[in-house]
Structures are given as C-alpha cells and as structure tokens.
C-alpha cells in the first residue's frame, strides 16, 4: 500500500510528492489531465520559496531558464514611478535577494523530472479523483487506490475539499482579470521586470517572463468575455497602457475570476488540503503559488516524519494551524490591500498612500521592513511561531 496519495500534479502536488519521496516515503500522484497543463497565471517566486526548493535541486534548475528580478516598482499610470524597491537591502537574510520569474508550466516539468528519479514515487495522468472513503488506518480512492494518507492539491475547485465538506470561506471579486502576454519589450519604457501600476479605472500588473511580458488588467463585471478577448480590444488595451506605432504581438491571452477564500478546515482524519484547494487570493503580490508551495513543503516534511514513526499524527494539526495562520494573517490581508492601493479612486487617499510609500522607500530601515513582508519572509517566520 502506498503511504501517501496526492490528487493533482500541479506545482503544489508535485512539490509535496518530491518532499515525501526525498524522505523515503512511497507516494503516488494522480492527475485528471492527460499530461502536465500549461497555466500562464502564476510564475513569480519569492526568496523563501527558492530557499525551500533548493535542497531538492529545483532552484538550481529554475535558475537555468528563469529571470532574476532584484528590483521592482510601484507606479502610477499618470505619474510614472512612485517607488522602486531594491531587494539587495535584504541580501543578509537570504541567498536569493530577488524575485524570480518562471511560469508554473515551466516549473512543473522540473518537479516531475526530479520526482521520477525515485523508484517509490509515481505519477498517473488521466486518472480523475471521484470519491474517497477512510477508516482509522487508510484512505481508499475511487474504490481501487489505497494509501495511508491523502492530500488534496487539486486546485480552487477541489473535489477533495468538497468531499470533506468544509466551508470555503471568503468572497469572489465582482471584476475578472484579463491576462495578456506580449513579446514587446517594456524595459525601454522604464519598466522593471515586475511592476504594479495604479489607476482608478485600469490598473495593471506587469511581469517579465522568459520570452514575453505578461500583463494583468481588471475587467468590469458587465463586460462580455468574448468582446474583452477580441484582438481589437486587446490591442486597444495595450496601446492605452504603452502607446506604440506598431501593433502588439500577443501569443497568449486569457480571462479568469479572482477569489479571496480560505477553507475552514484543512484536515479531516487522513485527508489533508494544500495550495489552492485550501486557499485562493488575487495575484497582486504573487502570494498564491508561493503560499501553496510553502504548504506543500511543510506538509511534506511533517507527514514524512509521521510516516517514518518519528512524530505523532497531531503534528499534522500543527501544519494546519501554521499554514492557515500565514494565509489568513498575511496572504489574504496583504493581497486585498495591494488591490485596494492600485484601484483607489479618491485623489486625497491616493496621494496619502503614494507619499507614505515614498517615505518608506527613502528610509533604508523602513524599506527593509517593507521588503521582509512583501517578500514573504515575515509570513514564513510568523507561521513557524505558531504552536
């Protein structure tokens, strides 16, 4: 019997499996899709995440194809740069004093390759999770797959989460986000590889990924999806953002809804949740995938100790307390605050926020504290303090 069965071969599921396999724990991942999927939404990694992935050789492999982002901006659509942050201010705290850009569909093949090196680990594609039943010793999935533990890493619509019946508390933003990828280089226009651009009507988030620049914009609830994604509409949106005489080449575009939700319970007996199955947030700040990977690697560590008989099962409840606290106290509150900053419509409130950002950026001690929080170093430290 497999020790651990994981539902979902995204980055969170594969990272949890890799952590367990490294500890000698037998693990199987099942994935409904026929192969690894291509998702263009996430791909900005914070220093703690790179540190956590390094022992598995993943960070080194990522470095060969991704982009280091040592500086990033908060801008205003009319005023230009408000502040530019230098992660060199926290170089004494991490061996990776930068954000790192690599789409998650480029990360998952790295994780899969590392995982496949272990004979006691396997990934089965084209296998959908239908149902599970548990007793005091094991979990049986789909009637024929048996494991001692089950981890749901099956995304925001998690069937595993629905099975355990926990509430997914929070809300859905009324507006959607449109994501556009273009090969046009925005660096000559003054943009750092990561920038957040405030505007009461059409704020933007900018990410330079390998081979293209990815931009996210808000979409009004009343706008028709097909009309938003029409070539002419995408071209007009990009021209409003940075005007140029030539047309934009856009190899990718998509639209999606955005949520702020946290599962009330992350564990039901031998079934646990991690990543988007446990929590969702807007992408402003790049906390979602990072937080999911933090879940995966901590759960992998704790569950590995339980499987090896080195810890009581109650250690898994500590995982829930630590990671849920990090998400509620930091990821949810900060990602909501980031969105509010970008979309603020009151001129006096915008001016006050911008002045405060400039004040913080001008003081190295304050800027350092800001970067410790925005780089998720604080949230990892805070989680470790939860008992």
Secondary structure, DSSP 8 states (H G I E B T S, - for coil): -EEEEEE--SHHHHHHHHHHHHTT--EEEEESSSS-----S--EE-HHHHHHHHTTTHHHHHHTTSEEE-EEEEEETTTEEEEEEEGGGGTTT-S--SEEE--HHHHHHHHHHHHTT-TTEEEEET-----EEE-SS-EEETTTEEEEEEEE---TT-HHHHHHT--EEEEEEEEEEEEEEE-S--GGGT--SEEEEE-TTT-EEEEEETTEEEEEEEE-TTS-HHHHHSHHHHHHHHHHHS--SS----SEEEEEEEEEEEES-SEETTEEE-GGGTEE--STTS-HHHHHHHHHHHHHHHHHHHHTTSS-TTHHHHHHHHHHHHIIIIIIHHHHHHHHHHH---HHHHHHHHHHHHHHHHSHHHHHHHHHHHTTHHHHHHHHH--
